């Protein structure tokens, strides 16, 4: 039998089998998989949402921002490129994917649907606050984004204007706060941030409202929200990690496998030295020569200081939204609305709290006196820059104020490119050369 005849016979028999025995490939025993999960509980999805949210806040984007804000420096491989402000639409592609999938907006909306149908008002509101945190951070990074049509039957959702997203998130947080105040319904036992405490979530939601208003320089409303926000370190919104390898701190995980990629930034190291700031050895480890050394932007110097053992501890919880940020928002907004005495008082309150947070000797961050005008604003933003070490929000502060005055050779980037996968699947996403250099809420000056 020739090879051609053999192939023809096989194709004929295959066709006869498929066409003549249609029931062979259909029916209850074929269409129904008893091992396939058809429903995932809200609590199971909530675990995924929290883990994804923690990684989003302390992962690759946070490392990128820390390098661009010169708190850290890219010293090897692709991070050396980031330190030279080289990035593409693949650089943060995965982060954009997981904004929506794998514990992102899709899962958040599923939890909300179940919680709202069952009258779990506190649960729904906790998840709404997570949605506002994730999407607010994302809108600050990318600007216009799929949001109103993102979890729907629309195959190619439009990009909502950045301002519309922020307005929608403010309304979402208002509804979350109102429902949290009722205390009604089932509360998730696996809330890794506040243990289901509605009062702490209300404060966090107000602190987040203050942050988002500040992104648009809406100082009066940011001030009002900050007054109701996180009022003590006990209310800090932090990630949760343990010493178990699979649950460990993301900064530790990255350093464990890519130890030479990132080192201390020269600007921050020099700033802490000039201030005689006792946080220097808390943030960074000395070199083999016992010195604290930072790498300049674009300087491939893996011999510079690494993060300290404190920040590379497996079970360290990263700050996401904190008392010090909220109170410094209050300080900045008081300054911008003409109340310099409150601005200075809030600044000094934070400095005193930082002594307690880091177990420093009393008076090691002494109260500042006699500051006013531009000097007062610079002091507020400098304190916030140091306090928000490794936090994405430091980039938004710099874009808004151009403070601190970072060392610049070439221009520091002011937004991320949309992810390649999103552009390949959604024709509404423009290619990099057609994307703006700045987001609509970024009208800051000297760093452009």
C-alpha positions, -999 to 999 in steps of 0.1 A, spaced: 0 0 0 15 33 -10 20 62 15 -7 83 -3 -33 55 -1 -25 50 36 -30 87 44 -63 87 24 -76 57 42 -68 72 76 -85 104 67 -116 85 54 -119 64 85 -115 94 107 -142 113 89 -165 82 90 -160 79 127 -167 115 134 -197 119 110 -212 85 115 -209 84 153 -217 119 164 -227 107 199 -192 94 204 -179 130 211 -210 144 228 -233 135 257 -234 140 294 -204 119 302 -183 140 277 -197 174 282 -198 173 320 -165 170 339 -172 160 375 -137 172 385 -141 207 370 -147 235 395 -179 253 385 -180 277 415 -152 294 435 -163 309 468 -159 345 476 -133 338 503 -112 318 479 -113 346 453 -105 371 481 -73 353 489 -62 357 452 -72 394 452 -51 402 482 -21 382 471 -23 398 436 -27 433 452 3 428 475 25 418 446 12 447 424 21 472 451 55 458 461 67 440 429 83 451 396 65 484 393 76 494 428 112 485 420 110 506 388 96 536 406 123 532 434 150 534 407 135 563 388 129 582 421 166 575 430 158 557 462 174 527 446 195 523 415 194 497 387 229 481 386 227 449 365 209 433 335 175 448 326 175 468 358 206 487 346 185 496 316 156 508 338 182 529 356 189 545 322 152 551 317 150 524 290 117 506 290 92 493 264 56 481 262 69 446 274 86 460 305 54 461 326 32 439 305 25 412 331 16 438 357 -11 452 334 -24 417 327 -28 409 364 -45 442 370 -75 426 354 -69 388 356 -56 364 382 -69 381 413 -75 414 395 -106 433 386 -124 402 372 -122 384 405 -130 416 425 -162 421 405 -172 384 411 -168 388 448 -187 420 448 -216 404 429 -219 375 453 -215 398 484 -241 423 471 -266 395 462 -263 381 497 -264 414 516 -228 412 528 -223 450 528 -191 450 548 -175 423 526 -186 441 494 -171 474 507 -138 459 516 -135 446 481 -146 479 467 -117 496 486 -93 470 470 -107 479 436 -102 516 442 -66 510 454 -57 489 424 -74 510 398 -63 543 413 -27 531 413 -30 519 378 -46 551 365 -18 571 381 7 549 362 -10 545 328 -36 573 326 -66 564 305 -75 527 310 -102 501 303 -125 504 333 -162 510 328 -164 483 301 -135 462 314 -155 434 330 -184 431 306 -195 415 273 -175 442 254 -147 424 237 -126 455 232 -133 479 260 -127 516 255 -101 535 274 -119 557 299 -103 591 305 -81 592 335 -103 618 353 -134 597 347 -118 567 364 -108 588 394 -143 602 397 -158 567 395 -134 555 422 -143 584 445 -179 575 442 -170 538 448 -152 547 480 -181 568 492 -204 538 488 -179 516 505 -177 539 535 -215 541 538 -218 503 538 -189 498 561 -207 520 586 -237 496 587 -215 467 599 -239 444 582 -234 410 567 -208 382 566 -172 394 572 -144 375 555 -123 355 580 -93 358 557 -89 396 555 -51 398 557 -50 436 562 -75 445 589 -91 412 600 -125 424 589 -125 455 612 -150 480 596 -136 510 614 -100 504 602 -114 499 566 -133 532 569 -101 551 578 -82 534 550 -109 543 525 -108 579 536 -70 579 534 -72 565 499 -97 592 489 -72 618 502 -44 603 480 -66 602 449 -78 638 454 -42 649 459 -33 634 425 -54 662 409 -43 689 433 -78 691 448 -64 702 481 -96 711 500 -112 677 494 -80 659 500 -77 677 533 -112 668 544 -106 631 535 -72 631 553 -88 643 585 -109 612 585 -81 589 573 -55 567 591 -49 584 624 -23 561 639 3 535 628 -21 508 641 -43 516 611 -16 512 585 -26 492 553 3 467 549 9 436 529 11 403 548 40 378 546 54 350 566 87 332 568 73 304 545 91 307 511 59 309 491 45 336 514 76 357 517 82 394 511 84 402 473 116 423 478 132 394 496 122 370 468 136 393 441 169 398 459 173 361 466 174 353 429 187 386 414 210 399 441 230 423 419 202 439 399 194 467 423 213 487 449 209 519 471 203 551 452 230 578 456 205 606 460 187 590 489 219 578 506 235 613 503 203 629 516 201 607 547 238 614 554 234 651 550 205 651 574 223 628 598 191 608 595 192 577 617 171 558 592 201 553 569 213 520 585 176 509 588 171 513 550 204 501 537 232 477 546 269 488 547 292 476 520 321 452 527 341 482 537 316 493 563 304 523 543 270 534 530 273 539 492 247 547 467 248 542 429 240 572 407 214 569 379 229 547 351 259 536 372 262 498 371 277 495 406 265 463 423 291 469 450 270 498 464 249 492 495 220 467 493 188 470 512 191 462 549 183 429 564 152 446 579 138 453 544 149 419 531 134 399 559 111 371 546 82 381 567 84 419 564 51 436 556 54 464 531 37 498 537 10 504 512 -12 532 527 0 545 561 -5 570 589 26 590 579 14 593 543 -21 605 554 -7 630 579 17 644 554 -11 647 529 -28 667 556 3 688 560 7 695 522 -30 704 518 -29 727 549 0 745 533 -17 747 499 -48 761 515 -29 788 535 -27 771 570 11 770 575 9 765 612 -11 733 608 12 722 580 43 725 602 26 709 632 16 679 611 51 676 597 66 675 632 39 651 644 51 627 617 87 631 626 79 622 662 59 592 651 88 580 629 110 579 660 85 555 676 80 535 644 117 528 640 125 526 677 148 556 675 161 577 704 139 606 713 149 638 695 168 620 667 143 635 643 138 669 662 109 692 656 116 717 628 111 754 637 105 786 618 98 771 584 74 789 561 67 794 524 86 773 499 110 760 526 81 745 545 67 728 514 101 714 506 105 700 541 71 683 539 78 667 506 114 657 516 100 640 548 74 622 527 100 611 501 119 594 529 89 580 547 75 565 515 106 545 509 99 519 482 63 530 478 49 537 443 33 569 456 66 586 458 65 589 419 31 606 421 44 631 446 74 640 425 53 643 393 30 667 411 56 689 429 90 682 412 102 676 448 127 665 457 149 680 430 163 647 417 195 645 397 187 644 360 207 636 330 180 626 306 144 632 315 129 609 341 98 591 327 64 603 338 42 573 328 44 537 318 36 523 283 5 501 280 13 464 280 19 447 247 -7 420 253 -34 446 260 -25 464 228 -25 432 208 -60 422 220 -76 457 222 -75 480 191 -84 509 214 -49 508 228 -24 530 208 12 519 200 39 534 221 48 562 196 12 574 198 9 574 236 13 606 256 45 613 276 24 624 305 -9 615 320 -37 642 321 -32 649 358 5 655 354 12 691 346 43 693 368 72 712 354 110 709 357 111 671 354 96 670 319 
